[in-house]
């Protein structure tokens, strides 16, 4: 029989990053949390947490944390139907989701607001590159993710959401300074760019698709979607910006699109555990309905809208 008090302590440390913060979240002492985790490790016969700043679950620990999160979701359904089973002031349930920064800065807040208004539940967002959010789902760190990875995670269901469209933009002053004779491959190889992080390849993808050139120009590293937009407006470099964010600045002349004005899309998917839980179903509905109104529709080869797939 699983010791859920110890499992809850493990999950709290993994979620909060330290024994002290986990203790505060659980309303117990750090010593009690430490004893519960240590006892669970002795019972399992394996290290479940790497102690550090922050503390992180091991592979086995992550699986146990995922189990705790799923049990918590199922319990929320039972408590909703039978409120007398709830303990004193349990607080609203929380769902942990991996999301890419550009979605958080564009369409995802509307989905989160719809979900919160419908359920009163909380969201714990884990920010990650869209190409790697599915890894958080595979590890059990989250129970759902907005991802660019179309391969279904085992035990999960995948829903195509649509494509988030990007435009290559720069300030008029930047364009005049670095491309006085017009945009060309030589200029693209030298003009500074803005990149979110070392995994951000959107600028390189655009240069290849638009100009058939591979570029490695100087880069300003800006791990923030609003920050990258502000730095583009300030003329520090050119960047790939979500069209929904760039549109008002393009209309006002504060930004211009780099020729040939090719826009590229990043196809996004919603992956969630197949666990039957009303809260997760409602979050899925909020995400899919919101994405439909903002993202570009994805079509299959026969022209029909893409459908869900199971992992």
C-alpha positions as semicolon CSV with decimal commas, in nm:
position;residue;x (nm);y (nm);z (nm)
1;X;0,000;0,000;0,000
2;X;0,140;0,339;-0,099
3;X;0,209;0,595;0,174
4;X;0,038;0,902;0,033
5;X;0,158;1,136;0,307
6;X;0,516;1,055;0,206
7;X;0,432;1,076;-0,162
8;X;0,273;1,417;-0,106
9;X;0,592;1,532;0,068
10;X;0,804;1,409;-0,223
11;X;0,581;1,583;-0,478
12;X;0,584;1,905;-0,276
13;X;0,965;1,915;-0,263
14;X;0,986;1,846;-0,637
15;X;0,728;2,115;-0,709
16;X;0,855;2,381;-0,466
17;X;1,226;2,313;-0,510
18;X;1,321;2,288;-0,141
19;X;1,224;2,111;0,181
20;X;1,151;2,443;0,351
21;X;0,906;2,565;0,086
22;X;0,748;2,219;0,067
23;X;0,695;2,225;0,444
24;X;0,527;2,565;0,422
25;X;0,298;2,441;0,145
26;X;0,202;2,131;0,343
27;X;0,171;2,307;0,680
28;X;0,430;2,084;0,852
29;X;0,793;2,124;0,961
30;X;1,089;2,078;0,724
31;X;1,205;1,795;0,950
32;X;0,874;1,613;0,894
33;X;0,906;1,652;0,518
34;X;1,265;1,525;0,528
35;X;1,168;1,222;0,738
36;X;0,880;1,134;0,505
37;X;1,096;1,156;0,192
38;X;1,381;0,962;0,356
39;X;1,140;0,692;0,474
40;X;0,991;0,665;0,125
41;X;1,339;0,633;-0,029
42;X;1,427;0,357;0,216
43;X;1,102;0,176;0,136
44;X;1,148;0,208;-0,240
45;X;1,519;0,134;-0,220
46;X;1,619;0,424;-0,445
47;X;1,709;0,793;-0,432
48;X;1,400;0,992;-0,527
49;X;1,538;1,347;-0,504
50;X;1,866;1,508;-0,600
51;X;1,934;1,747;-0,312
52;X;2,044;2,085;-0,439
53;X;1,920;2,431;-0,529
54;X;1,663;2,354;-0,642
55;X;1,587;1,994;-0,542
56;X;1,481;1,787;-0,842
57;X;1,323;1,443;-0,868
58;X;1,519;1,152;-1,009
59;X;1,365;0,943;-1,286
60;X;1,194;0,716;-1,032
61;X;1,096;1,014;-0,819
62;X;0,938;1,185;-1,121
63;X;0,722;0,879;-1,185
64;X;0,598;0,883;-0,827
65;X;0,532;1,258;-0,847
66;X;0,330;1,205;-1,163
67;X;0,125;0,942;-0,984
68;X;0,056;1,184;-0,698
69;X;-0,061;1,456;-0,939
70;X;-0,295;1,214;-1,115
71;X;-0,439;1,092;-0,784
72;X;-0,492;1,454;-0,678
73;X;-0,688;1,520;-0,997
74;X;-0,906;1,214;-0,944
75;X;-0,964;1,315;-0,582
76;X;-1,086;1,658;-0,697
77;X;-1,360;1,482;-0,896
78;X;-1,464;1,274;-0,594
79;X;-1,461;1,575;-0,358
80;X;-1,667;1,773;-0,608
81;X;-1,931;1,498;-0,602
82;X;-1,897;1,424;-0,230
83;X;-1,777;1,745;-0,058
84;X;-1,813;1,585;0,285
85;X;-1,499;1,381;0,211
86;X;-1,280;1,689;0,183
87;X;-1,047;1,775;0,468
88;X;-1,039;2,119;0,630
89;X;-0,990;2,405;0,379
90;X;-0,822;2,197;0,106
91;X;-0,795;2,495;-0,128
92;X;-0,855;2,490;-0,503
93;X;-0,693;2,212;-0,706
94;X;-0,390;2,293;-0,922
95;X;-0,294;2,152;-1,263
96;X;0,070;2,166;-1,374
97;X;0,117;2,236;-1,745
98;X;0,422;2,293;-1,967
99;X;0,379;2,586;-2,208
100;X;0,611;2,774;-2,443
101;X;0,675;3,143;-2,376
102;X;0,525;3,270;-2,703
103;X;0,195;3,096;-2,629
104;X;0,189;3,250;-2,280
105;X;0,244;3,592;-2,440
106;X;-0,028;3,549;-2,704
107;X;-0,324;3,312;-2,690
108;X;-0,282;3,093;-2,379
109;X;-0,389;3,351;-2,115
110;X;-0,739;3,360;-2,267
111;X;-0,757;2,979;-2,235
112;X;-0,635;2,996;-1,875
113;X;-0,893;3,263;-1,790
114;X;-1,172;3,057;-1,945
115;X;-1,063;2,751;-1,748
116;X;-1,029;2,941;-1,419
117;X;-1,370;3,105;-1,457
118;X;-1,528;2,768;-1,534
119;X;-1,366;2,566;-1,253
120;X;-1,200;2,792;-0,997
121;X;-0,889;2,574;-1,028
122;X;-0,531;2,700;-1,039
123;X;-0,261;2,650;-1,303
124;X;0,109;2,591;-1,235
125;X;0,280;2,679;-1,564
126;X;0,624;2,540;-1,648
127;X;0,784;2,753;-1,922
128;X;0,981;2,554;-2,177
129;X;1,074;2,569;-2,545
130;X;0,788;2,430;-2,755
131;X;1,016;2,162;-2,897
132;X;1,089;2,033;-2,546
133;X;0,764;2,071;-2,350
134;X;0,671;1,713;-2,437
135;X;0,983;1,600;-2,250
136;X;0,831;1,749;-1,932
137;X;0,522;1,539;-1,999
138;X;0,727;1,222;-2,059
139;X;0,913;1,272;-1,731
140;X;0,584;1,307;-1,540
141;X;0,666;1,661;-1,429
142;X;0,342;1,790;-1,585
143;X;0,017;1,628;-1,689
144;X;-0,039;1,833;-2,004
145;X;0,167;2,043;-2,245
146;X;0,150;2,281;-2,537
147;X;0,415;2,137;-2,768
148;X;0,551;2,143;-3,121
149;X;0,621;1,770;-3,096
150;X;0,350;1,578;-3,286
151;X;0,462;1,235;-3,162
152;X;0,213;1,120;-2,898
153;X;0,368;1,069;-2,555
154;X;0,289;0,717;-2,428
155;X;-0,025;0,724;-2,217
156;X;-0,132;1,061;-2,358
157;X;-0,370;1,198;-2,616
158;X;-0,258;1,455;-2,873
159;X;-0,482;1,728;-3,018
160;X;-0,361;1,952;-3,304
161;X;-0,419;2,316;-3,206
162;X;-0,301;2,511;-3,511
163;X;0,000;2,711;-3,618
164;X;0,137;3,020;-3,446
165;X;0,253;3,244;-3,732
166;X;0,575;3,446;-3,717
167;X;0,706;3,740;-3,921
168;X;1,068;3,853;-3,965
169;X;1,064;4,212;-3,837
170;X;1,297;4,498;-3,753
171;X;1,274;4,865;-3,675
172;X;1,297;5,106;-3,973
173;X;1,620;5,250;-3,828
174;X;1,775;4,902;-3,799
175;X;1,678;4,819;-4,156
176;X;1,830;5,144;-4,286
177;X;2,152;5,088;-4,090
178;X;2,221;4,723;-4,170
179;X;2,049;4,687;-4,506
180;X;2,101;5,025;-4,680
181;X;2,086;4,864;-5,023
182;X;1,810;4,618;-4,935
183;X;1,801;4,280;-4,764
184;X;2,031;4,022;-4,919
185;X;2,215;3,704;-4,806
186;X;2,536;3,893;-4,726
187;X;2,350;4,140;-4,506
188;X;2,161;3,862;-4,325
189;X;2,491;3,693;-4,243
190;X;2,617;4,005;-4,066
191;X;2,313;4,187;-3,921
192;X;2,252;4,119;-3,549
193;X;1,958;3,899;-3,457
194;X;1,757;3,844;-3,139
195;X;1,730;3,488;-3,010
196;X;1,526;3,356;-2,719
197;X;1,783;3,093;-2,617
198;X;2,038;2,853;-2,767
199;X;1,762;2,628;-2,898
200;X;1,582;2,907;-3,085
201;X;1,628;2,837;-3,458
202;X;1,339;3,041;-3,602
203;X;1,562;3,313;-3,747
204;X;1,786;3,054;-3,912
205;X;1,481;2,870;-4,046
206;X;1,341;3,191;-4,196
207;X;1,674;3,285;-4,361
208;X;1,695;2,942;-4,520
209;X;1,335;2,934;-4,642
210;X;1,332;3,298;-4,758
211;X;1,686;3,338;-4,896
212;X;1,833;2,987;-4,914
213;X;2,118;3,097;-4,688
214;X;2,250;2,957;-4,361
215;X;2,334;3,230;-4,112
216;X;2,525;3,260;-3,785
217;X;2,525;3,636;-3,722
218;X;2,591;3,811;-3,390
219;X;2,302;3,754;-3,149
220;X;2,144;3,928;-2,853
221;X;2,006;3,662;-2,616
222;X;1,665;3,764;-2,484
223;X;1,473;3,488;-2,295
224;X;1,146;3,682;-2,286
225;X;0,884;3,724;-2,557
226;X;0,784;4,080;-2,450
227;X;1,152;4,163;-2,393
228;X;1,246;4,044;-2,740
229;X;0,971;4,260;-2,892
230;X;1,093;4,564;-2,695
231;X;1,451;4,506;-2,805
232;X;1,340;4,472;-3,166
233;X;1,152;4,801;-3,139
234;X;1,467;4,956;-2,988
235;X;1,664;4,855;-3,296
236;X;1,905;4,603;-3,146
237;X;1,838;4,333;-3,403
238;X;1,582;4,165;-3,624
239;X;1,368;3,883;-3,489
240;X;1,094;3,638;-3,561
241;X;0,791;3,776;-3,379
242;X;0,443;3,624;-3,345
243;X;0,229;3,802;-3,603
244;X;-0,041;3,872;-3,343
245;X;0,215;4,074;-3,143
246;X;0,384;4,237;-3,442
247;X;0,065;4,342;-3,623
248;X;-0,009;4,671;-3,437
249;X;0,356;4,781;-3,464
250;X;0,364;4,698;-3,836
251;X;0,044;4,897;-3,889
252;X;0,189;5,195;-3,702
253;X;0,523;5,181;-3,887
254;X;0,726;5,104;-3,574
255;X;0,830;4,773;-3,730
256;X;0,876;4,660;-4,088
257;X;0,887;4,310;-4,236
258;X;1,206;4,191;-4,395
259;X;1,166;4,108;-4,766
260;X;1,032;3,884;-4,910
261;X;0,783;3,908;-4,623
262;X;0,771;3,533;-4,586
263;X;0,582;3,425;-4,275
264;X;0,642;3,087;-4,117
265;X;0,424;2,889;-3,880
266;X;0,509;2,673;-3,581
267;X;0,250;2,399;-3,548
268;X;0,137;2,346;-3,189
269;X;-0,030;2,049;-3,024
270;X;-0,202;1,990;-2,691
271;X;-0,084;1,671;-2,525
272;X;-0,249;1,550;-2,207
273;X;-0,258;1,234;-2,005
274;X;-0,549;1,005;-2,089
275;X;-0,650;1,012;-1,724
276;X;-1,026;1,065;-1,699
277;X;-1,060;1,376;-1,484
278;X;-1,316;1,651;-1,525
279;X;-1,070;1,932;-1,453
280;X;-0,832;1,810;-1,722
281;X;-1,122;1,769;-1,966
282;X;-1,231;2,127;-1,900
283;X;-0,879;2,258;-1,942
284;X;-0,852;2,071;-2,270
285;X;-1,178;2,226;-2,388
286;X;-1,060;2,577;-2,291
287;X;-0,725;2,532;-2,467
288;X;-0,871;2,389;-2,787
289;X;-1,156;2,639;-2,816
290;X;-0,924;2,936;-2,756
291;X;-0,659;2,812;-2,999
292;X;-0,922;2,771;-3,271
293;X;-0,990;3,145;-3,266
294;X;-0,624;3,253;-3,278
295;X;-0,401;2,993;-3,444
296;X;-0,396;2,908;-3,813
297;X;-0,588;2,589;-3,886
298;X;-0,389;2,277;-3,967
299;X;-0,516;2,060;-4,251
300;X;-0,424;1,707;-4,350
301;X;-0,325;1,612;-4,702
302;X;-0,689;1,548;-4,799
303;X;-0,792;1,890;-4,672
304;X;-0,970;1,771;-4,358
305;X;-0,885;1,914;-4,020
306;X;-0,635;1,704;-3,827
307;X;-0,780;1,491;-3,547
308;X;-0,664;1,369;-3,208
309;X;-0,420;1,080;-3,169
310;X;-0,345;0,850;-2,881
311;X;-0,005;0,766;-2,740
